[in-house]
Amino acid sequence: KNWPSVRAAAASHHNRRVVMSLKRILLVRRLSTKGFDPPRLYDIQTLAGYQKEAAVIADQEEDKYALRKALRVPSKRRGMEIYQDPLYNKGTSFEYGERDRLGLRGLLPPAYLDMEKQLFKIMCTLRKLDDDVAKHMFLADLNDRNTTLFHRVLVRHIEELAPIVYTPCVGQAVELYAGMYRRPRGMFFTLDDAGHCQAMVANYPSKDISIVVITDGSRILGIGDQGSNAMPIPVGKLALYCAAGGIAPHRVLPIVIDAGTDNITLREHDPFYLGLKIPRERGQRYYHLIDEILSALYTRWPHILVQFEDFESKTAAPLLERYRHERLCFNDDIQGTGATVVAGILAALRQLDLPVSALAHQRILIAGAGSAGIGTAIALRNAAARCILKNNMNFAQLTKEAASKFYILDAHGLLAKDGAFDWDQFTPDQQSFAQDFDVPNLYRGQTLTQLIPKIQPTIILGLTAVPGLFSSEILQLINQYCPQRPIIMALSNPTSKAECTAAQAYSCSDGRAIFASGSPFPSIEFNSKILTPSQCNNMFIFPGVGLGASLSKSITISDSMLYAASTACADSLTQDELDRGQVFASVTRIRQVSKQVAIAVIEAARAEGLSQLDFDAIPDIPSFVDSKMYFPHYVPLYQSPYDI
């Protein structure tokens, strides 16, 4: 209510305590919850049911605990230093012997609560919160206190918590990041750091990093340029790498590149904004900074995988092309989204009882010509060519023929050379889809309503972040002119940006549609049948790709490796999931899917000669992958008297 006066007061005070107090007041008012009563956190009946269920699990955990490989804590750390380190902290789960040898006796309450009791307590507290941002903050605070418990909660309740940790809630977390900021996590590089990146990377305490997720905050989940506020994006992405892909949390690094921001609100009106308050740099200075950052990262950790995340279209494709053939890296918005959609389409063909080769005969309408839309089109085009590729066939010619069945629209309508007033502004990739079509009389600017009767698409994809773009009229046209069950994917995130809802897709197609979306939608009863929409989320692909590429010590990530990831993801569906109409596995099985994807990626890297792994030393790839997947459980801690 008094925000303008608060902002003016903050701007006029240089006292840091005044500003921090204002931030706390605003956050408490924003995130206060109704009816939160700690003494009634759980009822006796719920607790009794939990205790009966957890007793067996606790006995099994106790037997395994003593057999786990112990972790040595540096001797310089004692007592509260260990308790305050989220990588070592177990909270009330420190055993009494550990409390003695680590200097913790007397510093903790006397009761010992095993991990199962901690999980129960965390979920009771979390479910009392009725605000998704409050839940996100609660989980972020848990991660800052106890990393192992955070990831165990996420693994156990991945279907419930993935939307809180990442999309769609992470978009709100980005917008509120300056106010939510508590403690440093990851690394920040700015334009002012040019010439110092090697020394800065040396400041990071971890000796062994496997996965880096890096963003410049220029295009965040449909909310645009968020500058340095983008840190929750790589943090959330890496949480899924750990929970879904089995990457250990001490082996991941989130990075934000602050090249300024074009968000006027952040730059000129937000007194709490933590980034550079300058217009965004896009010239050679920007590219030189990224060159230096990547050089520093690969110098210290030669085998890391770098994932580019949420870069705007103008820089995403050039950066990917600049590094993909010489570094182990990929762009999740371009390649990850493309591979995920390919997986969903291949599974949808299974729903239609069609072979994989049928992909080459589908007519594909894509709304959205940005980096994600074009990246998806390239992945589908290459997959269509690859699935019919045989000996002595020209792959380039096959991709050109496949491209004629793609129809891509931007804000001005169809991308086409005929009638194009802006042909010179098309990127080379956009031009490759706009020259020849297998349907005559198509020209620049035609709309969805004009195109659908002409091209009769079998697949329609939305990557525009324009909510409601697929109106009832559009969906009914698709159902009318599609010669088979239509495949409809509204892929924009968050949920509020989806091109249509699952209910709209099903109702306008008389329940015929095979539907998937970027953010989750609930199951729907239609004509006495339960229809389960799938979540076409990149988390089905990137954790497995990262795990497989990292374990295989691959030189680069090739298109063949990504196609192998797509086919493995599509093949991971069970018959029950197919019967429910799903085109992606249930989120509860995400770790199994990631393992299958990782195995396929390793085998593809080996077949292409990209892997540097000694396969003679590995009994079999599935067992090798399984042994390397991190699972969040407590291990015994000790200190050696011989540490120097």
Number of C-alpha atoms within 10 A of each C-alpha: 5 6 9 10 10 16 16 13 15 21 14 11 11 10 9 10 10 12 19 14 12 17 19 13 10 14 15 11 9 12 16 13 13 10 10 13 10 9 7 10 15 15 10 10 9 10 14 11 10 14 16 10 12 16 12 11 12 16 11 11 16 12 10 11 15 11 10 12 10 13 13 13 16 13 14 10 14 15 17 14 14 19 23 15 15 18 17 21 21 25 19 17 19 25 16 14 13 16 17 13 14 22 16 19 17 10 11 16 9 10 11 14 14 18 22 21 17 17 15 17 14 17 13 16 16 19 11 17 18 15 16 20 21 21 21 22 20 16 21 20 15 18 17 18 20 20 22 24 25 22 25 20 22 22 24 13 14 22 16 12 19 23 17 22 27 23 22 21 20 28 23 17 26 23 17 18 22 19 19 17 15 12 7 8 14 16 16 18 21 19 17 11 16 16 13 13 20 18 11 16 17 13 10 11 8 11 10 13 20 22 29 22 25 26 24 30 28 28 19 24 20 15 16 14 24 27 30 30 25 30 27 24 28 26 23 20 24 25 27 25 25 27 27 33 31 26 26 22 21 16 16 23 21 23 22 24 24 28 26 24 23 18 18 13 12 23 20 11 14 16 19 19 20 16 20 18 20 16 13 18 15 12 8 9 13 18 16 13 21 20 14 16 22 15 15 19 20 15 13 15 16 15 21 25 28 23 23 22 25 25 23 20 17 13 14 23 21 11 17 18 12 13 15 17 14 11 20 23 24 28 26 24 25 27 24 28 28 28 32 29 25 28 28 28 25 26 27 26 19 16 16 14 10 13 11 18 17 14 23 22 11 16 21 24 25 25 28 23 25 21 25 27 26 25 24 27 29 23 25 27 26 23 29 24 24 18 15 15 15 10 5 6 10 11 15 11 11 18 21 17 18 24 27 19 22 24 24 23 24 17 13 10 19 26 28 27 20 15 12 16 11 11 16 10 10 16 12 10 15 22 16 18 24 26 15 19 18 15 11 9 8 22 16 19 19 15 15 19 13 13 16 21 14 13 21 20 25 21 22 21 25 26 25 25 22 19 19 15 18 24 16 16 11 16 24 18 18 29 25 16 16 19 11 14 18 24 25 25 31 31 27 26 27 23 21 16 23 25 24 25 24 25 18 17 30 21 16 20 19 13 19 15 24 27 27 31 25 24 22 21 16 12 14 15 13 13 10 7 10 12 23 22 27 28 25 26 23 19 25 32 31 30 30 32 32 30 30 28 30 23 22 25 21 25 21 20 23 20 15 17 26 27 25 24 33 31 22 23 32 26 19 23 18 13 10 10 16 17 11 15 21 25 30 29 25 17 20 15 16 26 22 18 29 30 25 22 33 34 28 26 32 29 18 25 26 17 12 12 11 19 21 13 16 9 12 7 8 11 9 10 16 15 11 14 19 14 11 13 20 15 18 20 14 21 18 16 19 16 17 10 7 6 10 7
